[in-house]
């Protein structure tokens, strides 16, 4: 149930009537404000001819912060195309922040504290979502105790096709205070300074239409702001923060696109022919860019992890291939050693046979008188030896053939393993090159985000 539906019927009609008046008066808002809300003339009448007097605001840093995610933002962002259908039914007038919007605002406050940035004055538009952002970001973080409401910094446009855009029109101030007190308590309401816009009973419509140049001119005319600036200038850089809206920031800061929720931009106030203007406009924190950086870091980590798994697998393949090649090498060496031992043994046998023949030639002649039976036995033995010697060439030939076949088989297997090893090494180098190229591309994309200029060309 939206907050809009909770408003009592008579009170809602009265609010819509006042809001519609402001929306229709978009082009002539100053005249309408002067006639319908006379206090506007006293509070923030613009200088004559729209020219501000020379003030002490030159050189003051003016920081623009977009509010956090609102309920209306969430409807469009989270529901996509369905959100555009639900929006006319579910939207809130002057919407509040979501839980996420408040959390991100608190995180931004912590970022400012970590950066040791001090702010002399914190301002907010007259919308609930900017008040909540200012409180979460600056009051809860301890940067300031109070923030002030200012005119001319609400959201635009106020109407479309002659019809008022209620989400961009602030509620009645008394209604805002009741909502904030109910949701956040008295301490929250007490942290809001309404003195620059007529107090808690003043009208939010007198500060319309929103206009950055009108705001700067008005700011330069505020004696309380000038006194604060003069008091702080001698000690440090004077820094003022204003929590505002995306369309206004895009138009008045001349950005190429609307800033995201909770984005922070910094600028410096300068005087040009009596007019207060902004220069040195640059981003300090951009949520969309930070989210892109986180996404890129996640992609880099994922890419490296995937490459590490592949490299581990192919390194295991390479180790297995190397082990098999080493085994084949050892087997080949073992075969060669066996063959060498066989040759040595045969040589020793031949030497022994020669020795034996020499000894028999020098035997005594008494051996010639041996019995004939002994001679016959020797002949039989010679026949047997001759038979054995006849079989040896066949056996040796078969052994040589088997050895050559085994060696050829080992060589073929070794070549196959070498080919596989080359392919594995090529795959390893390819993975490393591809990963390095992809990571370098992502890191370059991340670096380009730091130098991205979101402003339109001069």
C-alpha positions as CSV (number, residue, x, y, z in Angstrom):
1,X,0.0,0.0,0.0
2,X,1.5,3.3,-1.0
3,X,1.7,6.3,1.2
4,X,-0.4,8.2,-1.3
5,X,-3.4,5.9,-0.5
6,X,-3.0,6.5,3.3
7,X,-3.8,10.2,3.1
8,X,-7.3,11.1,4.1
9,X,-9.5,12.1,1.2
10,X,-10.1,15.8,2.0
11,X,-6.4,16.3,2.8
12,X,-5.4,14.5,-0.4
13,X,-7.6,16.7,-2.5
14,X,-6.2,19.8,-0.9
15,X,-2.6,18.6,-1.5
16,X,-3.3,17.8,-5.2
17,X,-5.0,21.1,-5.7
18,X,-1.9,23.0,-4.4
19,X,0.5,20.7,-6.3
20,X,-1.4,21.0,-9.5
21,X,-1.2,24.8,-9.1
22,X,2.6,24.6,-8.9
23,X,2.9,22.2,-11.9
24,X,0.7,24.3,-14.2
25,X,2.7,27.4,-13.2
26,X,6.0,25.8,-14.4
27,X,6.7,28.6,-16.9
28,X,5.5,31.4,-14.6
29,X,6.4,30.0,-11.2
30,X,8.0,33.1,-9.8
31,X,4.8,35.2,-10.4
32,X,2.6,32.5,-9.0
33,X,4.9,32.2,-5.9
34,X,4.8,36.0,-5.4
35,X,0.9,36.1,-5.6
36,X,0.0,32.9,-3.8
37,X,2.8,32.8,-1.3
38,X,3.9,36.3,-0.4
39,X,6.6,35.1,2.0
40,X,8.6,34.0,-1.0
41,X,9.5,37.6,-1.8
42,X,11.0,38.1,1.6
43,X,12.7,34.7,1.8
44,X,14.5,34.3,-1.5
45,X,13.7,37.0,-4.0
46,X,16.4,36.9,-6.7
47,X,18.8,39.8,-7.1
48,X,17.9,42.5,-9.6
49,X,18.3,41.4,-13.2
50,X,19.3,37.9,-11.8
51,X,22.8,39.2,-11.0
52,X,24.3,38.3,-7.7
53,X,26.4,40.8,-5.8
54,X,30.1,39.9,-5.3
55,X,30.1,37.6,-2.3
56,X,32.6,35.5,-0.4
57,X,31.4,32.3,-2.1
58,X,34.1,32.3,-4.8
59,X,36.3,29.2,-4.4
60,X,33.8,27.4,-2.2
61,X,33.5,23.7,-3.1
62,X,29.9,22.8,-3.9
63,X,29.2,19.1,-3.8
64,X,26.1,17.6,-5.5
65,X,24.7,14.3,-4.2
66,X,21.8,12.5,-5.8
67,X,19.4,10.9,-3.4
68,X,19.4,7.2,-2.8
69,X,17.1,4.7,-4.3
70,X,13.4,5.7,-3.8
71,X,10.3,3.6,-3.8
72,X,9.5,4.8,-7.3
73,X,13.0,4.1,-8.5
74,X,12.7,0.5,-7.2
75,X,9.4,0.0,-9.1
76,X,11.0,0.9,-12.4
77,X,14.4,-0.7,-11.8
78,X,13.3,-4.0,-10.3
79,X,10.2,-4.7,-12.3
80,X,11.5,-3.7,-15.7
81,X,8.7,-3.4,-18.3
82,X,6.1,-4.5,-15.7
83,X,7.2,-1.6,-13.6
84,X,5.9,0.9,-16.2
85,X,2.5,-0.8,-16.0
86,X,2.5,-0.9,-12.2
87,X,3.9,2.6,-11.8
88,X,0.7,4.6,-12.2
89,X,-0.9,2.5,-9.4
90,X,2.1,1.9,-7.1
91,X,4.0,5.1,-7.3
92,X,4.3,7.5,-4.4
93,X,4.0,11.3,-4.4
94,X,7.2,12.7,-3.0
95,X,8.5,9.1,-2.4
96,X,10.6,7.8,0.5
97,X,13.8,5.9,0.2
98,X,13.9,2.1,0.1
99,X,16.0,0.1,2.6
100,X,18.7,-0.3,-0.1
101,X,18.6,3.5,-0.7
102,X,19.2,4.2,3.0
103,X,21.9,1.6,3.2
104,X,23.9,3.0,0.2
105,X,23.5,6.5,1.6
106,X,25.0,5.3,4.9
107,X,27.9,3.7,3.0
108,X,28.6,6.9,1.2
109,X,28.7,8.7,4.6
110,X,31.3,6.1,5.7
111,X,33.3,6.8,2.5
112,X,33.4,10.5,3.2
113,X,34.5,9.8,6.8
114,X,37.3,7.5,5.5
115,X,38.4,10.2,3.1
116,X,38.6,12.6,6.1
117,X,36.3,15.1,4.3
118,X,34.6,17.8,6.4
119,X,31.6,19.8,5.3
120,X,30.7,23.2,6.7
121,X,27.1,23.1,5.5
122,X,24.8,20.4,4.3
123,X,21.7,21.4,2.2
124,X,18.8,19.3,0.9
125,X,15.9,19.9,-1.5
126,X,12.4,20.0,0.0
127,X,11.7,16.4,-0.9
128,X,11.5,13.5,1.6
129,X,14.0,11.3,-0.3
130,X,16.7,13.9,-0.2
131,X,16.1,14.6,3.5
132,X,16.4,10.9,4.3
133,X,19.6,10.7,2.2
134,X,21.1,13.8,3.9
135,X,20.3,12.3,7.4
136,X,21.8,8.9,6.6
137,X,24.8,10.2,4.9
138,X,25.8,13.2,7.0
139,X,24.0,13.2,10.3
140,X,24.3,9.5,11.2
141,X,28.0,9.4,10.1
142,X,28.7,12.3,12.5
143,X,29.8,14.8,9.8
144,X,27.2,17.4,10.8
145,X,24.5,17.6,13.4
146,X,21.9,19.4,11.2
147,X,21.2,19.9,7.5
148,X,19.2,22.8,6.0
149,X,16.3,22.8,3.5
150,X,16.8,25.0,0.4
151,X,14.6,26.2,-2.5
152,X,15.1,25.7,-6.3
153,X,16.7,22.2,-5.9
154,X,13.7,19.9,-6.3
155,X,13.2,17.5,-9.1
156,X,12.2,18.4,-12.7
157,X,10.0,18.3,-14.7
158,X,6.9,19.4,-12.7
159,X,4.4,18.6,-15.5
160,X,4.1,16.7,-18.7
161,X,1.5,17.5,-21.4
162,X,-0.2,20.0,-19.0
163,X,-0.6,17.3,-16.3
164,X,1.3,17.6,-13.0
165,X,4.0,14.9,-12.2
166,X,3.2,14.3,-8.6
167,X,6.3,12.4,-7.7
168,X,8.4,15.5,-8.5
169,X,6.2,17.9,-6.5
170,X,6.9,18.1,-2.7
171,X,4.2,17.4,-0.3
172,X,2.9,20.0,2.1
173,X,5.6,20.6,4.7
174,X,3.4,19.7,7.7
175,X,2.6,16.3,6.0
176,X,6.3,15.7,5.4
177,X,7.1,16.3,9.1
178,X,4.4,13.9,10.2
179,X,5.7,11.1,7.8
180,X,9.4,11.6,8.9
181,X,8.4,11.7,12.6
182,X,6.4,8.5,12.3
183,X,9.1,6.6,10.4
184,X,12.3,8.0,12.1
185,X,11.3,9.7,15.3
186,X,11.7,13.1,16.8
187,X,15.5,13.1,16.6
188,X,15.3,13.0,12.8
189,X,12.9,15.9,12.6
190,X,15.1,17.9,15.0
191,X,18.1,17.5,12.7
192,X,16.3,19.4,9.9
193,X,16.8,23.2,9.8
194,X,13.8,24.9,8.0
195,X,14.9,28.5,8.8
196,X,16.1,29.2,5.2
197,X,12.7,28.4,3.7
198,X,10.3,30.0,6.2
199,X,10.3,27.5,9.0
200,X,8.2,24.3,9.5
201,X,5.0,26.1,8.7
202,X,6.3,27.5,5.4
203,X,5.4,26.4,1.9
204,X,7.4,24.1,-0.3
205,X,5.8,25.5,-3.5
206,X,7.5,28.9,-3.1
207,X,10.8,27.5,-4.2
208,X,9.6,26.3,-7.6
209,X,10.5,25.9,-10.4
210,X,13.9,24.2,-9.7
211,X,16.8,26.0,-11.3
212,X,20.5,25.7,-10.5
213,X,21.3,29.3,-11.5
214,X,18.4,30.6,-9.2
215,X,19.8,28.4,-6.4
216,X,23.3,29.9,-6.8
217,X,22.0,33.4,-6.9
218,X,19.8,32.7,-3.8
219,X,22.7,31.1,-2.0
220,X,24.9,34.1,-2.7
221,X,22.3,36.4,-1.1
222,X,22.1,34.5,2.2
223,X,23.9,36.5,4.9
224,X,24.0,33.5,7.2
225,X,25.8,31.4,4.5
226,X,28.2,34.2,3.8
227,X,29.0,34.6,7.5
228,X,29.6,30.8,7.8
229,X,31.9,30.9,4.8
230,X,33.9,33.8,6.0
231,X,34.3,32.2,9.4
232,X,35.6,28.9,8.0
233,X,37.6,30.2,5.1
234,X,40.7,31.2,7.1
235,X,41.2,27.7,8.4
236,X,40.4,25.4,5.5
237,X,38.6,24.9,2.2
238,X,34.9,25.7,2.6
239,X,32.9,22.7,1.5
240,X,29.1,22.8,1.0
241,X,27.0,19.7,0.1
242,X,23.6,19.8,-1.5
243,X,21.5,16.7,-1.8
244,X,19.3,17.0,-4.9
245,X,18.0,15.1,-8.0
246,X,19.2,13.5,-11.2
247,X,17.3,15.5,-13.9
248,X,18.4,18.8,-12.2
249,X,22.0,17.6,-11.9
250,X,22.1,16.5,-15.6
251,X,20.7,19.8,-16.8
252,X,22.5,22.2,-14.6
253,X,25.9,20.4,-14.5
254,X,25.7,19.7,-18.2
255,X,26.2,15.9,-17.9
256,X,25.8,13.5,-20.8
257,X,23.5,11.3,-18.8
258,X,21.6,11.3,-15.5
259,X,23.7,10.4,-12.5
260,X,22.9,7.2,-10.6
261,X,21.4,6.9,-7.2
262,X,23.7,8.2,-4.5
263,X,26.3,9.5,-7.0
264,X,28.5,12.4,-5.8
265,X,29.9,15.2,-8.0
266,X,32.1,18.0,-6.8
267,X,32.5,21.5,-8.3
268,X,33.9,25.0,-7.4
269,X,31.9,28.2,-7.3
270,X,33.3,31.0,-9.3
271,X,32.1,34.5,-10.2
272,X,31.8,35.5,-13.8
273,X,30.7,39.1,-14.5
274,X,28.8,39.1,-11.3
275,X,27.1,35.8,-11.8
276,X,27.9,32.8,-9.7
277,X,28.8,29.8,-11.8
278,X,30.3,26.4,-11.4
279,X,33.6,25.1,-12.8
280,X,35.9,22.1,-12.2
281,X,32.9,19.8,-12.2
282,X,34.1,16.2,-11.7
283,X,32.8,13.0,-10.2
284,X,33.9,11.9,-6.7
285,X,31.8,8.7,-6.4
286,X,29.6,7.1,-9.2
287,X,27.7,4.1,-8.1
288,X,27.2,2.8,-11.6
289,X,30.9,3.0,-12.3
290,X,31.8,1.3,-9.0
291,X,29.4,-1.5,-9.8
292,X,31.0,-1.9,-13.2
293,X,34.4,-2.1,-11.6
294,X,33.2,-4.7,-9.2
295,X,31.7,-6.7,-12.1
296,X,35.0,-6.4,-14.1
297,X,37.0,-7.6,-11.1
298,X,34.6,-10.5,-10.7
299,X,35.0,-11.4,-14.4
300,X,38.8,-11.2,-14.1
301,X,38.8,-13.5,-11.1
302,X,36.5,-15.9,-12.9
303,X,38.7,-15.9,-16.0
304,X,41.8,-16.5,-14.0
305,X,40.2,-19.3,-12.0
306,X,39.0,-21.0,-15.2
307,X,42.5,-20.7,-16.7
308,X,44.1,-22.1,-13.6
309,X,41.8,-25.2,-13.7
310,X,42.7,-25.7,-17.4
311,X,46.4,-25.2,-16.8
312,X,46.4,-27.7,-13.9
313,X,44.7,-30.3,-16.1
314,X,47.1,-29.9,-19.0
315,X,50.1,-29.8,-16.6
316,X,49.0,-33.1,-15.3
317,X,48.8,-34.4,-18.9
318,X,52.3,-33.1,-19.6
319,X,53.7,-34.8,-16.4
320,X,52.0,-38.1,-17.4
321,X,53.5,-37.9,-20.9
322,X,57.0,-37.1,-19.5
323,X,56.7,-40.1,-17.1
324,X,55.9,-42.4,-19.9
325,X,58.7,-41.1,-22.1
326,X,61.1,-41.6,-19.2
327,X,59.9,-45.2,-18.8
328,X,60.5,-45.9,-22.5
329,X,63.9,-44.4,-22.2
330,X,64.8,-46.6,-19.3
331,X,63.5,-49.7,-21.1
332,X,65.6,-48.9,-24.1
333,X,68.7,-48.4,-22.0
334,X,67.9,-51.7,-20.2
335,X,67.7,-53.5,-23.6
336,X,71.1,-52.0,-24.7
337,X,72.7,-53.1,-21.4
338,X,71.4,-56.7,-21.8
339,X,72.7,-56.8,-25.4
340,X,76.1,-55.4,-24.2
341,X,76.3,-58.1,-21.5
342,X,75.5,-60.8,-24.0
343,X,78.3,-59.6,-26.4
344,X,80.8,-59.6,-23.5
345,X,79.8,-63.1,-22.5
346,X,80.2,-64.5,-26.0
347,X,83.6,-62.8,-26.3
348,X,84.7,-64.4,-23.1
349,X,83.5,-67.8,-24.3
350,X,85.5,-67.4,-27.6
351,X,88.6,-66.4,-25.7
352,X,88.3,-69.4,-23.4
353,X,87.9,-71.7,-26.5
354,X,91.0,-70.3,-28.1
355,X,92.9,-70.9,-24.8
356,X,91.6,-74.4,-24.6
357,X,92.8,-75.1,-28.2
358,X,96.2,-73.8,-27.5
359,X,96.5,-75.9,-24.4
360,X,95.5,-79.0,-26.3
361,X,98.1,-78.4,-29.0
362,X,100.9,-78.5,-26.4
363,X,99.7,-81.7,-24.7
364,X,102.2,-84.6,-24.3
365,X,102.3,-87.2,-27.0
366,X,101.0,-89.6,-24.4
367,X,97.6,-88.6,-25.4
368,X,98.0,-90.2,-28.8
369,X,98.1,-93.6,-27.1
370,X,94.6,-93.2,-25.7
371,X,92.2,-96.0,-26.2
372,X,90.2,-96.1,-29.4
373,X,87.0,-96.0,-27.3
374,X,88.1,-92.7,-25.9
375,X,88.8,-91.4,-29.4
376,X,85.3,-92.6,-30.5
377,X,83.8,-90.9,-27.4
378,X,85.6,-87.7,-28.3
379,X,84.3,-87.9,-31.9
380,X,80.8,-88.3,-30.5
381,X,81.3,-85.3,-28.3
382,X,82.6,-83.3,-31.3
383,X,79.5,-84.2,-33.2
384,X,77.3,-83.0,-30.4
385,X,79.2,-79.8,-30.1
386,X,78.9,-79.2,-33.8
387,X,75.2,-79.7,-33.6
388,X,74.8,-77.2,-30.8
389,X,77.0,-74.7,-32.7
390,X,74.7,-75.1,-35.8
391,X,71.6,-74.0,-33.7
392,X,73.1,-70.9,-32.3
393,X,72.9,-68.6,-35.5
394,X,69.1,-69.3,-35.7
395,X,68.4,-68.4,-32.1
396,X,70.6,-65.3,-32.3
397,X,68.9,-64.2,-35.5
398,X,65.4,-64.5,-33.9
399,X,66.6,-62.6,-30.8
400,X,68.0,-59.8,-33.0
401,X,64.8,-59.6,-34.9
402,X,62.7,-59.4,-31.7
403,X,65.0,-56.8,-30.3
404,X,64.8,-54.7,-33.5
405,X,61.0,-55.0,-33.5
406,X,60.8,-53.9,-29.9
407,X,63.1,-51.0,-30.5
408,X,61.1,-49.9,-33.5
409,X,57.9,-50.1,-31.4
410,X,59.4,-48.1,-28.6
411,X,60.7,-45.5,-31.0
412,X,57.2,-45.2,-32.6
413,X,55.6,-44.9,-29.2
414,X,58.2,-42.3,-28.2
415,X,57.4,-40.2,-31.2
416,X,53.7,-40.3,-30.5
417,X,54.3,-39.2,-26.9
418,X,56.6,-36.4,-28.1
419,X,53.9,-35.2,-30.5
420,X,51.3,-35.3,-27.7
421,X,53.7,-33.4,-25.5
422,X,54.2,-30.7,-28.1
423,X,50.4,-30.3,-28.5
424,X,50.0,-30.1,-24.7
425,X,52.7,-27.4,-24.5
426,X,51.1,-25.5,-27.3
427,X,47.7,-25.7,-25.5
428,X,49.3,-24.4,-22.3
429,X,50.8,-21.4,-24.1
430,X,47.5,-20.8,-25.8
431,X,45.6,-20.7,-22.6
432,X,48.2,-18.4,-21.0
433,X,48.1,-16.0,-24.0
434,X,44.4,-16.0,-24.2
435,X,43.9,-15.4,-20.5
436,X,46.5,-12.7,-20.4
437,X,44.9,-10.9,-23.4
438,X,41.4,-11.1,-22.0
439,X,42.6,-9.9,-18.5
440,X,44.5,-7.1,-20.1
441,X,41.4,-6.0,-22.0
442,X,39.2,-6.1,-18.9
443,X,41.8,-4.1,-16.9
444,X,42.0,-1.5,-19.7
445,X,38.2,-1.3,-19.6
446,X,38.3,-0.8,-15.9
447,X,41.0,1.9,-16.2
448,X,39.0,3.7,-18.8
449,X,36.2,4.0,-16.3
450,X,38.5,6.1,-14.1
451,X,39.2,8.6,-16.9
452,X,35.6,8.6,-18.3
453,X,34.3,12.1,-18.5
454,X,30.6,12.1,-18.0
455,X,30.2,15.7,-19.0
456,X,29.2,16.9,-22.5
457,X,31.8,18.5,-24.7
458,X,32.4,22.2,-23.9
